[in-house]
């Protein structure tokens, strides 16, 4: 039976949105369309997007090149099972990914979301050791980390300080090092690695892998840490022959000023997870990339294969738009755009540290983070910002900005001024 009520009331009463209650939901705004960095609400309000739809829409909305790629592919085939079939766009995408990532990374496993890419990476690490005749089941990771909302991913998120702490009794218990304290541009403090160094030494025979977010810890606290920390982690993983998984789902494809955040540390992971911006924010798609050696060891176990196969793995529409996205990125125009955003953030946001309510300001590439002393009233702040013509979604004590790379200068100015006005 069709429920005859207004769209807004139906949404509020029957649709469960992320990270909110069904009984007392956070307010949702009805969107009509979007173009570039502008979101147009049903009521006619235009909003400048400061979130890139959670890191993903790096080229903005309604991009003509990305639109064209999907329309072209739609006329051929929109989906085909990847078990027993392959297709041109998937082959092209995997080739593109191998070409833009370190030479060591040769084998690509496609999936349909970032969380699933993490699950795949963890399963690869576990199966790798099983194939070598060792039953290793522990993962070493960092406090204040975030890797997704599925069960395996939740188990490597901070068990105490993350949004998933209510599930900790149900999750596999892993090993958590203290998160890095040394900031990105600070002088390296060699003591910062002590917690990680102690734990990897103590548990080296039971650890299957290390997983962390390179340089930027995302939803766990938006911390931006010193590249030397990641370099030391890589050295310790090599010393103890433990696999290093890097979660570049949020940071990959230019967001930090490098194509991949691990480039700031000049290291190479054993397994790399990509997602979000992989398709320019158009469709859900992820990739887990590893070395030929690891793939061969996994493939030579008793089962003779890697036991994973998402229904929409290698979806042709998603692969086609991902290829178009990489083609845009390969022109390298994004570097200049990201640098401009970074410089503007530094010029306008850093002075806010003098405001009484603000604890810290963190900036890297097209990421701007304002941390307050007290928890934020999300609904109240969002109403203020929408009245000022911008879209930002704060959480806890953080107001963070990650606009599309293509944001216009006047749009960026309005976005930043609205944040400044918030604290006046």
C-alpha positions as a Markdown table, in Angstrom:
| # | Residue | x | y | z |
|---|---|---|---|---|
| 1 | Unk | 0.0 | 0.0 | 0.0 |
| 2 | Unk | 1.4 | 3.4 | -1.0 |
| 3 | Unk | 1.7 | 5.8 | 1.9 |
| 4 | Unk | 0.3 | 9.2 | 0.8 |
| 5 | Unk | 2.2 | 11.8 | 2.7 |
| 6 | Unk | 4.6 | 14.6 | 1.7 |
| 7 | Unk | 8.2 | 13.6 | 0.6 |
| 8 | Unk | 9.7 | 15.4 | 3.7 |
| 9 | Unk | 7.4 | 13.6 | 6.2 |
| 10 | Unk | 7.9 | 10.2 | 4.5 |
| 11 | Unk | 11.6 | 10.7 | 4.6 |
| 12 | Unk | 11.6 | 11.7 | 8.3 |
| 13 | Unk | 9.3 | 8.8 | 9.4 |
| 14 | Unk | 10.4 | 5.9 | 7.2 |
| 15 | Unk | 13.9 | 6.4 | 5.8 |
| 16 | Unk | 17.0 | 5.8 | 8.1 |
| 17 | Unk | 19.9 | 8.1 | 7.2 |
| 18 | Unk | 23.5 | 7.5 | 8.2 |
| 19 | Unk | 24.6 | 8.0 | 11.8 |
| 20 | Unk | 21.3 | 9.2 | 13.1 |
| 21 | Unk | 18.1 | 8.1 | 14.9 |
| 22 | Unk | 14.9 | 7.0 | 13.3 |
| 23 | Unk | 12.9 | 8.6 | 16.1 |
| 24 | Unk | 14.8 | 11.8 | 16.5 |
| 25 | Unk | 16.7 | 12.1 | 13.2 |
| 26 | Unk | 19.1 | 14.9 | 12.2 |
| 27 | Unk | 17.4 | 17.3 | 9.8 |
| 28 | Unk | 17.7 | 16.3 | 6.1 |
| 29 | Unk | 17.4 | 18.8 | 3.2 |
| 30 | Unk | 15.6 | 17.9 | 0.0 |
| 31 | Unk | 18.0 | 18.3 | -2.9 |
| 32 | Unk | 16.9 | 19.0 | -6.5 |
| 33 | Unk | 20.1 | 19.0 | -8.5 |
| 34 | Unk | 23.8 | 19.9 | -8.5 |
| 35 | Unk | 26.4 | 21.4 | -10.8 |
| 36 | Unk | 30.1 | 22.1 | -10.2 |
| 37 | Unk | 30.4 | 22.9 | -6.4 |
| 38 | Unk | 26.8 | 24.1 | -6.1 |
| 39 | Unk | 24.0 | 22.1 | -4.5 |
| 40 | Unk | 20.5 | 23.3 | -5.3 |
| 41 | Unk | 17.8 | 22.4 | -2.8 |
| 42 | Unk | 14.1 | 21.8 | -3.7 |
| 43 | Unk | 13.1 | 25.2 | -2.2 |
| 44 | Unk | 15.5 | 27.0 | -4.6 |
| 45 | Unk | 18.4 | 27.5 | -2.1 |
| 46 | Unk | 21.9 | 27.2 | -3.6 |
| 47 | Unk | 24.6 | 25.8 | -1.3 |
| 48 | Unk | 28.3 | 25.7 | -1.9 |
| 49 | Unk | 29.5 | 22.2 | -1.2 |
| 50 | Unk | 32.3 | 22.1 | 1.4 |
| 51 | Unk | 32.2 | 18.3 | 1.8 |
| 52 | Unk | 32.6 | 16.8 | -1.7 |
| 53 | Unk | 29.9 | 14.3 | -0.6 |
| 54 | Unk | 32.2 | 12.8 | 2.0 |
| 55 | Unk | 35.5 | 13.2 | 0.2 |
| 56 | Unk | 34.3 | 11.7 | -3.1 |
| 57 | Unk | 33.1 | 14.3 | -5.7 |
| 58 | Unk | 36.5 | 15.8 | -6.4 |
| 59 | Unk | 35.5 | 17.2 | -9.8 |
| 60 | Unk | 32.2 | 18.5 | -8.5 |
| 61 | Unk | 28.8 | 17.5 | -9.8 |
| 62 | Unk | 27.4 | 17.0 | -13.2 |
| 63 | Unk | 30.9 | 16.9 | -14.8 |
| 64 | Unk | 30.5 | 16.6 | -18.6 |
| 65 | Unk | 33.4 | 14.2 | -19.1 |
| 66 | Unk | 32.2 | 11.8 | -16.3 |
| 67 | Unk | 28.6 | 12.1 | -17.5 |
| 68 | Unk | 29.6 | 11.2 | -21.1 |
| 69 | Unk | 31.5 | 8.1 | -19.9 |
| 70 | Unk | 28.5 | 6.7 | -18.2 |
| 71 | Unk | 26.1 | 7.5 | -21.0 |
| 72 | Unk | 28.5 | 5.8 | -23.5 |
| 73 | Unk | 28.8 | 2.7 | -21.4 |
| 74 | Unk | 25.1 | 2.5 | -20.6 |
| 75 | Unk | 24.4 | 1.9 | -24.3 |
| 76 | Unk | 26.7 | -1.2 | -24.2 |
| 77 | Unk | 26.2 | -3.0 | -20.9 |
| 78 | Unk | 25.4 | -1.6 | -17.4 |
| 79 | Unk | 26.3 | -4.7 | -15.4 |
| 80 | Unk | 27.6 | -8.2 | -15.9 |
| 81 | Unk | 28.8 | -10.7 | -13.3 |
| 82 | Unk | 32.6 | -10.7 | -12.9 |
| 83 | Unk | 32.7 | -14.4 | -12.3 |
| 84 | Unk | 33.4 | -16.1 | -15.6 |
| 85 | Unk | 33.2 | -12.8 | -17.5 |
| 86 | Unk | 35.5 | -9.8 | -18.0 |
| 87 | Unk | 35.1 | -6.6 | -20.0 |
| 88 | Unk | 37.1 | -3.8 | -21.5 |
| 89 | Unk | 36.4 | -1.1 | -18.8 |
| 90 | Unk | 37.5 | -3.4 | -16.0 |
| 91 | Unk | 40.7 | -4.4 | -17.8 |
| 92 | Unk | 41.4 | -0.7 | -18.6 |
| 93 | Unk | 40.7 | 0.4 | -15.0 |
| 94 | Unk | 43.0 | -2.3 | -13.5 |
| 95 | Unk | 45.7 | -1.3 | -16.0 |
| 96 | Unk | 45.2 | 2.4 | -15.1 |
| 97 | Unk | 45.5 | 1.6 | -11.3 |
| 98 | Unk | 48.7 | -0.4 | -11.8 |
| 99 | Unk | 50.1 | 2.5 | -13.8 |
| 100 | Unk | 49.4 | 5.2 | -11.2 |
| 101 | Unk | 50.4 | 3.2 | -8.1 |
| 102 | Unk | 53.9 | 1.9 | -7.2 |
| 103 | Unk | 55.4 | -0.8 | -9.6 |
| 104 | Unk | 55.4 | -3.3 | -6.8 |
| 105 | Unk | 51.6 | -3.3 | -6.7 |
| 106 | Unk | 50.4 | -5.6 | -9.6 |
| 107 | Unk | 47.2 | -7.4 | -8.7 |
| 108 | Unk | 43.8 | -5.6 | -8.4 |
| 109 | Unk | 40.7 | -6.9 | -6.7 |
| 110 | Unk | 37.6 | -4.7 | -7.4 |
| 111 | Unk | 34.7 | -4.4 | -5.1 |
| 112 | Unk | 31.8 | -2.0 | -4.4 |
| 113 | Unk | 32.6 | 0.1 | -1.4 |
| 114 | Unk | 35.5 | 1.3 | 0.8 |
| 115 | Unk | 34.5 | -0.8 | 3.8 |
| 116 | Unk | 34.5 | -3.9 | 1.6 |
| 117 | Unk | 37.9 | -3.1 | 0.3 |
| 118 | Unk | 39.1 | -3.1 | 3.9 |
| 119 | Unk | 37.4 | -6.5 | 4.5 |
| 120 | Unk | 39.2 | -7.8 | 1.4 |
| 121 | Unk | 42.6 | -6.5 | 2.5 |
| 122 | Unk | 42.2 | -8.1 | 6.0 |
| 123 | Unk | 41.1 | -11.4 | 4.5 |
| 124 | Unk | 44.1 | -11.3 | 2.1 |
| 125 | Unk | 46.5 | -10.8 | 5.1 |
| 126 | Unk | 44.9 | -13.7 | 7.0 |
| 127 | Unk | 44.9 | -16.0 | 4.1 |
| 128 | Unk | 48.5 | -15.1 | 3.2 |
| 129 | Unk | 49.7 | -16.3 | 6.6 |
| 130 | Unk | 47.5 | -19.4 | 6.5 |
| 131 | Unk | 49.0 | -20.3 | 3.1 |
| 132 | Unk | 52.4 | -20.0 | 4.7 |
| 133 | Unk | 51.3 | -22.4 | 7.4 |
| 134 | Unk | 50.9 | -19.9 | 10.2 |
| 135 | Unk | 47.6 | -19.1 | 12.0 |
| 136 | Unk | 48.0 | -15.4 | 12.6 |
| 137 | Unk | 44.8 | -13.5 | 13.6 |
| 138 | Unk | 45.8 | -10.2 | 15.2 |
| 139 | Unk | 45.9 | -6.8 | 13.5 |
| 140 | Unk | 48.1 | -4.0 | 14.7 |
| 141 | Unk | 46.5 | -0.6 | 14.1 |
| 142 | Unk | 46.1 | 2.9 | 15.7 |
| 143 | Unk | 43.8 | 4.5 | 18.2 |
| 144 | Unk | 41.6 | 7.2 | 16.7 |
| 145 | Unk | 41.5 | 5.3 | 13.4 |
| 146 | Unk | 38.5 | 4.7 | 11.2 |
| 147 | Unk | 38.2 | 2.1 | 8.4 |
| 148 | Unk | 34.5 | 1.6 | 7.8 |
| 149 | Unk | 31.3 | 0.3 | 9.2 |
| 150 | Unk | 31.3 | -3.4 | 8.3 |
| 151 | Unk | 32.3 | -5.9 | 11.0 |
| 152 | Unk | 35.9 | -6.5 | 10.0 |
| 153 | Unk | 36.4 | -2.8 | 9.4 |
| 154 | Unk | 34.8 | -1.9 | 12.7 |
| 155 | Unk | 37.2 | -4.3 | 14.5 |
| 156 | Unk | 40.2 | -2.2 | 13.4 |
| 157 | Unk | 38.6 | 1.2 | 14.3 |
| 158 | Unk | 39.4 | 2.7 | 17.7 |
| 159 | Unk | 37.3 | 0.5 | 20.1 |
| 160 | Unk | 36.9 | 3.2 | 22.7 |
| 161 | Unk | 36.8 | 6.6 | 21.0 |
| 162 | Unk | 35.0 | 5.7 | 17.7 |
| 163 | Unk | 31.4 | 5.6 | 16.6 |
| 164 | Unk | 31.6 | 1.9 | 16.9 |
| 165 | Unk | 32.3 | 1.5 | 20.6 |
| 166 | Unk | 28.8 | 0.1 | 21.3 |
| 167 | Unk | 29.7 | -3.0 | 19.2 |
| 168 | Unk | 33.1 | -3.7 | 20.8 |
| 169 | Unk | 31.9 | -6.7 | 22.8 |
| 170 | Unk | 30.9 | -8.4 | 19.5 |
| 171 | Unk | 34.1 | -7.7 | 17.6 |
| 172 | Unk | 37.4 | -9.5 | 17.3 |
| 173 | Unk | 39.9 | -7.9 | 19.6 |
| 174 | Unk | 43.0 | -6.4 | 17.9 |
| 175 | Unk | 46.1 | -4.5 | 19.0 |
| 176 | Unk | 46.0 | -0.6 | 19.1 |
| 177 | Unk | 49.0 | 1.6 | 19.3 |
| 178 | Unk | 48.8 | 5.2 | 20.5 |
| 179 | Unk | 47.9 | 7.5 | 17.6 |
| 180 | Unk | 50.7 | 9.8 | 16.4 |
| 181 | Unk | 51.0 | 13.1 | 18.2 |
| 182 | Unk | 53.7 | 14.7 | 16.1 |
| 183 | Unk | 51.9 | 17.0 | 13.6 |
| 184 | Unk | 52.6 | 17.1 | 9.8 |
| 185 | Unk | 54.9 | 20.2 | 9.8 |
| 186 | Unk | 56.4 | 19.8 | 13.2 |
| 187 | Unk | 59.9 | 18.7 | 13.9 |
| 188 | Unk | 59.9 | 14.9 | 14.1 |
| 189 | Unk | 59.8 | 13.5 | 17.6 |
| 190 | Unk | 61.4 | 10.0 | 17.5 |
| 191 | Unk | 59.5 | 9.1 | 20.7 |
| 192 | Unk | 56.2 | 9.3 | 18.7 |
| 193 | Unk | 56.7 | 5.8 | 17.3 |
| 194 | Unk | 57.5 | 4.2 | 20.7 |
| 195 | Unk | 54.0 | 2.7 | 21.4 |
| 196 | Unk | 53.8 | 1.2 | 17.9 |
| 197 | Unk | 57.4 | 0.0 | 18.1 |
| 198 | Unk | 56.8 | -1.7 | 21.4 |
| 199 | Unk | 53.6 | -3.5 | 20.3 |
| 200 | Unk | 54.9 | -4.8 | 17.0 |
| 201 | Unk | 58.0 | -6.2 | 18.8 |
| 202 | Unk | 55.9 | -7.8 | 21.5 |
| 203 | Unk | 53.3 | -9.4 | 19.2 |
| 204 | Unk | 55.3 | -9.9 | 16.0 |
| 205 | Unk | 54.6 | -13.6 | 15.9 |
| 206 | Unk | 50.8 | -13.2 | 16.1 |
| 207 | Unk | 50.3 | -10.1 | 14.0 |
| 208 | Unk | 49.0 | -10.8 | 10.5 |
| 209 | Unk | 49.2 | -7.2 | 9.3 |
| 210 | Unk | 49.3 | -3.6 | 10.2 |
| 211 | Unk | 46.5 | -1.3 | 8.9 |
| 212 | Unk | 46.4 | 2.5 | 9.1 |
| 213 | Unk | 45.3 | 5.6 | 7.3 |
| 214 | Unk | 48.3 | 7.3 | 5.8 |
| 215 | Unk | 49.0 | 10.8 | 7.1 |
| 216 | Unk | 45.4 | 11.7 | 7.8 |
| 217 | Unk | 43.3 | 9.9 | 10.3 |
| 218 | Unk | 39.8 | 10.6 | 9.0 |
| 219 | Unk | 36.5 | 10.1 | 10.8 |
| 220 | Unk | 38.3 | 9.0 | 14.0 |
| 221 | Unk | 39.4 | 12.6 | 14.6 |
| 222 | Unk | 40.7 | 14.2 | 11.5 |
| 223 | Unk | 44.3 | 14.1 | 12.7 |
| 224 | Unk | 47.1 | 15.0 | 10.3 |
| 225 | Unk | 50.4 | 13.5 | 11.4 |
| 226 | Unk | 54.1 | 13.6 | 10.6 |
| 227 | Unk | 55.2 | 11.7 | 7.5 |
| 228 | Unk | 58.2 | 10.3 | 9.4 |
| 229 | Unk | 55.7 | 8.3 | 11.6 |
| 230 | Unk | 54.5 | 6.4 | 8.5 |
| 231 | Unk | 58.0 | 5.9 | 7.3 |
| 232 | Unk | 59.0 | 4.3 | 10.7 |
| 233 | Unk | 55.9 | 2.1 | 10.6 |
| 234 | Unk | 57.0 | 0.8 | 7.2 |
| 235 | Unk | 60.5 | 0.2 | 8.4 |
| 236 | Unk | 59.2 | -1.8 | 11.4 |
| 237 | Unk | 56.8 | -3.8 | 9.2 |
| 238 | Unk | 59.8 | -4.8 | 7.0 |
| 239 | Unk | 61.9 | -5.6 | 10.0 |
| 240 | Unk | 59.4 | -8.1 | 11.4 |
| 241 | Unk | 58.1 | -9.2 | 7.9 |
| 242 | Unk | 54.5 | -8.1 | 8.6 |
| 243 | Unk | 52.2 | -7.0 | 5.9 |
| 244 | Unk | 51.4 | -3.2 | 5.7 |
| 245 | Unk | 47.9 | -2.3 | 4.6 |
| 246 | Unk | 47.3 | 1.4 | 3.8 |
| 247 | Unk | 43.7 | 2.7 | 3.8 |
| 248 | Unk | 43.7 | 5.4 | 1.1 |
| 249 | Unk | 40.0 | 5.4 | 0.7 |
| 250 | Unk | 39.5 | 8.9 | 1.9 |
| 251 | Unk | 43.0 | 10.4 | 1.1 |
| 252 | Unk | 43.6 | 8.9 | -2.3 |
| 253 | Unk | 43.4 | 10.8 | -5.6 |
| 254 | Unk | 44.9 | 14.1 | -4.7 |
| 255 | Unk | 43.1 | 15.2 | -1.5 |
| 256 | Unk | 46.3 | 15.7 | 0.5 |
| 257 | Unk | 48.2 | 17.4 | -2.3 |
| 258 | Unk | 49.8 | 14.1 | -3.5 |
| 259 | Unk | 48.0 | 11.6 | -5.6 |
| 260 | Unk | 48.2 | 9.2 | -2.7 |
| 261 | Unk | 48.9 | 10.3 | 0.9 |
| 262 | Unk | 51.7 | 7.7 | 1.4 |
| 263 | Unk | 53.8 | 9.6 | -1.1 |
| 264 | Unk | 54.4 | 12.2 | 1.6 |
| 265 | Unk | 56.5 | 9.4 | 3.3 |
| 266 | Unk | 58.0 | 7.9 | 0.2 |
| 267 | Unk | 57.0 | 4.4 | 1.2 |
| 268 | Unk | 55.2 | 1.5 | -0.6 |
| 269 | Unk | 52.5 | -0.6 | 1.1 |
| 270 | Unk | 52.0 | -4.4 | 0.6 |
| 271 | Unk | 48.2 | -3.9 | 0.2 |
| 272 | Unk | 46.5 | -0.6 | -0.9 |
| 273 | Unk | 42.8 | 0.1 | -0.5 |
| 274 | Unk | 41.1 | 2.7 | -2.7 |
| 275 | Unk | 37.5 | 4.0 | -2.9 |
| 276 | Unk | 35.4 | 7.2 | -2.6 |
| 277 | Unk | 37.1 | 9.4 | -5.3 |
| 278 | Unk | 38.0 | 6.5 | -7.5 |
| 279 | Unk | 34.9 | 7.2 | -9.6 |
| 280 | Unk | 35.0 | 11.0 | -9.0 |
| 281 | Unk | 32.1 | 10.4 | -6.6 |
| 282 | Unk | 29.8 | 9.2 | -9.3 |
| 283 | Unk | 29.3 | 5.5 | -8.3 |
| 284 | Unk | 30.3 | 3.2 | -5.6 |
| 285 | Unk | 33.5 | 1.3 | -6.4 |
| 286 | Unk | 36.7 | 0.3 | -4.6 |
| 287 | Unk | 39.9 | -1.5 | -5.3 |
| 288 | Unk | 42.3 | -3.5 | -3.2 |
| 289 | Unk | 45.7 | -3.8 | -4.8 |
| 290 | Unk | 48.6 | -6.0 | -3.7 |
| 291 | Unk | 51.8 | -7.5 | -4.9 |
| 292 | Unk | 52.2 | -10.5 | -7.2 |
| 293 | Unk | 54.1 | -12.3 | -4.5 |
| 294 | Unk | 51.3 | -12.0 | -2.0 |
| 295 | Unk | 48.6 | -12.8 | -4.6 |
| 296 | Unk | 50.5 | -16.0 | -5.6 |
| 297 | Unk | 50.9 | -17.2 | -2.0 |
| 298 | Unk | 47.2 | -16.6 | -1.3 |
| 299 | Unk | 46.3 | -18.4 | -4.6 |
| 300 | Unk | 48.5 | -21.5 | -3.8 |
| 301 | Unk | 46.7 | -22.4 | -0.5 |
| 302 | Unk | 44.4 | -25.4 | 0.0 |
| 303 | Unk | 41.3 | -23.7 | -1.4 |
| 304 | Unk | 43.3 | -22.7 | -4.5 |
| 305 | Unk | 41.6 | -19.3 | -4.6 |
| 306 | Unk | 40.8 | -16.2 | -2.8 |
| 307 | Unk | 37.3 | -16.6 | -1.3 |
| 308 | Unk | 35.6 | -13.3 | -2.1 |
| 309 | Unk | 33.2 | -12.1 | -4.8 |
| 310 | Unk | 30.9 | -9.2 | -4.5 |
| 311 | Unk | 27.9 | -9.2 | -6.8 |
| 312 | Unk | 28.7 | -5.8 | -8.3 |
| 313 | Unk | 32.4 | -6.5 | -8.5 |
| 314 | Unk | 33.8 | -4.8 | -11.6 |
| 315 | Unk | 30.6 | -3.1 | -12.5 |
| 316 | Unk | 31.0 | -1.7 | -16.1 |
| 317 | Unk | 29.3 | 1.6 | -15.4 |
| 318 | Unk | 31.5 | 2.2 | -12.3 |
| 319 | Unk | 34.7 | 1.1 | -14.1 |
| 320 | Unk | 34.0 | 3.4 | -17.1 |
| 321 | Unk | 33.5 | 6.5 | -14.9 |
| 322 | Unk | 36.6 | 5.6 | -12.9 |
| 323 | Unk | 38.6 | 5.4 | -16.1 |
| 324 | Unk | 37.3 | 8.9 | -17.1 |
| 325 | Unk | 38.2 | 10.2 | -13.6 |
| 326 | Unk | 41.7 | 8.9 | -13.8 |
| 327 | Unk | 42.1 | 10.5 | -17.3 |
| 328 | Unk | 41.1 | 13.8 | -15.8 |
| 329 | Unk | 43.6 | 13.4 | -12.9 |
| 330 | Unk | 46.4 | 12.4 | -15.3 |
| 331 | Unk | 46.3 | 15.9 | -16.8 |
| 332 | Unk | 47.6 | 17.1 | -13.4 |
| 333 | Unk | 45.4 | 20.2 | -13.3 |
| 334 | Unk | 44.2 | 19.1 | -9.9 |
| 335 | Unk | 47.6 | 19.8 | -8.3 |
| 336 | Unk | 47.4 | 23.6 | -8.9 |
| 337 | Unk | 43.7 | 23.6 | -7.7 |
| 338 | Unk | 44.5 | 21.7 | -4.5 |
| 339 | Unk | 47.5 | 23.9 | -3.8 |
| 340 | Unk | 45.3 | 27.1 | -4.2 |
| 341 | Unk | 42.7 | 25.6 | -1.7 |
| 342 | Unk | 45.5 | 24.7 | 0.7 |
| 343 | Unk | 47.0 | 28.2 | 0.6 |
| 344 | Unk | 43.6 | 29.9 | 1.0 |
| 345 | Unk | 42.8 | 27.7 | 4.0 |
| 346 | Unk | 46.1 | 28.6 | 5.6 |
| 347 | Unk | 45.6 | 32.3 | 5.0 |
| 348 | Unk | 42.0 | 32.4 | 6.3 |
| 349 | Unk | 41.7 | 29.6 | 8.8 |
| 350 | Unk | 44.9 | 29.6 | 10.8 |
| 351 | Unk | 44.1 | 33.0 | 12.4 |
| 352 | Unk | 41.0 | 31.4 | 13.9 |
| 353 | Unk | 43.3 | 29.7 | 16.5 |
| 354 | Unk | 43.1 | 33.0 | 18.4 |
| 355 | Unk | 39.3 | 32.5 | 19.0 |
| 356 | Unk | 38.3 | 31.3 | 22.5 |
| 357 | Unk | 36.2 | 28.4 | 21.2 |
| 358 | Unk | 38.9 | 26.9 | 18.9 |
| 359 | Unk | 41.4 | 24.3 | 20.1 |
| 360 | Unk | 43.3 | 23.6 | 16.9 |
| 361 | Unk | 43.5 | 24.2 | 13.2 |
| 362 | Unk | 44.8 | 21.5 | 10.8 |
| 363 | Unk | 45.3 | 21.9 | 7.1 |
| 364 | Unk | 46.8 | 19.7 | 4.4 |
| 365 | Unk | 46.0 | 19.9 | 0.7 |
| 366 | Unk | 42.2 | 20.4 | 0.2 |
| 367 | Unk | 41.5 | 19.4 | 3.8 |
| 368 | Unk | 40.7 | 22.0 | 6.5 |
| 369 | Unk | 39.9 | 21.0 | 10.0 |
| 370 | Unk | 38.7 | 23.2 | 12.9 |
| 371 | Unk | 38.6 | 21.5 | 16.3 |
| 372 | Unk | 36.6 | 23.2 | 19.0 |
| 373 | Unk | 36.9 | 22.8 | 22.8 |
| 374 | Unk | 33.3 | 21.7 | 23.2 |
| 375 | Unk | 31.0 | 19.4 | 21.3 |
| 376 | Unk | 29.1 | 21.0 | 18.4 |
| 377 | Unk | 25.4 | 21.3 | 18.0 |
| 378 | Unk | 25.2 | 19.9 | 14.5 |
| 379 | Unk | 21.7 | 21.0 | 13.7 |
| 380 | Unk | 22.2 | 24.5 | 14.9 |
| 381 | Unk | 25.4 | 25.0 | 13.1 |
| 382 | Unk | 24.1 | 23.5 | 9.9 |
| 383 | Unk | 21.1 | 25.9 | 9.9 |
| 384 | Unk | 23.5 | 28.8 | 10.3 |
| 385 | Unk | 25.7 | 27.7 | 7.5 |
| 386 | Unk | 22.8 | 26.9 | 5.2 |
| 387 | Unk | 21.5 | 30.4 | 5.8 |
| 388 | Unk | 24.9 | 31.6 | 4.7 |
| 389 | Unk | 24.7 | 29.5 | 1.5 |
| 390 | Unk | 27.1 | 26.7 | 2.3 |
| 391 | Unk | 27.0 | 22.9 | 3.1 |
| 392 | Unk | 29.2 | 21.5 | 5.8 |
| 393 | Unk | 28.4 | 18.6 | 8.1 |
| 394 | Unk | 30.2 | 18.9 | 11.4 |
| 395 | Unk | 30.5 | 16.1 | 13.9 |
| 396 | Unk | 31.6 | 15.9 | 17.6 |
| 397 | Unk | 34.1 | 18.8 | 18.1 |
| 398 | Unk | 35.1 | 19.1 | 14.4 |
| 399 | Unk | 34.1 | 21.3 | 11.6 |
| 400 | Unk | 36.0 | 20.0 | 8.6 |
| 401 | Unk | 36.2 | 21.2 | 5.0 |
| 402 | Unk | 37.0 | 19.2 | 1.9 |
| 403 | Unk | 35.5 | 21.0 | -1.1 |
| 404 | Unk | 35.6 | 19.7 | -4.7 |
| 405 | Unk | 38.9 | 20.6 | -6.3 |
| 406 | Unk | 37.1 | 22.6 | -9.0 |
| 407 | Unk | 35.5 | 25.0 | -6.5 |
| 408 | Unk | 35.7 | 28.6 | -7.8 |
| 409 | Unk | 37.6 | 31.3 | -6.0 |
| 410 | Unk | 34.5 | 33.3 | -5.1 |
| 411 | Unk | 32.8 | 30.1 | -3.9 |
| 412 | Unk | 35.7 | 29.2 | -1.7 |
| 413 | Unk | 35.7 | 32.7 | -0.3 |
| 414 | Unk | 32.0 | 32.4 | 0.7 |
| 415 | Unk | 32.6 | 29.0 | 2.2 |
| 416 | Unk | 35.5 | 30.2 | 4.4 |
| 417 | Unk | 33.7 | 33.5 | 5.4 |
| 418 | Unk | 30.7 | 31.5 | 6.6 |
| 419 | Unk | 33.0 | 29.5 | 8.9 |
| 420 | Unk | 34.7 | 32.6 | 10.2 |
| 421 | Unk | 31.3 | 34.3 | 10.8 |
| 422 | Unk | 30.3 | 31.2 | 12.8 |
| 423 | Unk | 32.8 | 32.0 | 15.5 |
| 424 | Unk | 32.4 | 35.8 | 15.6 |
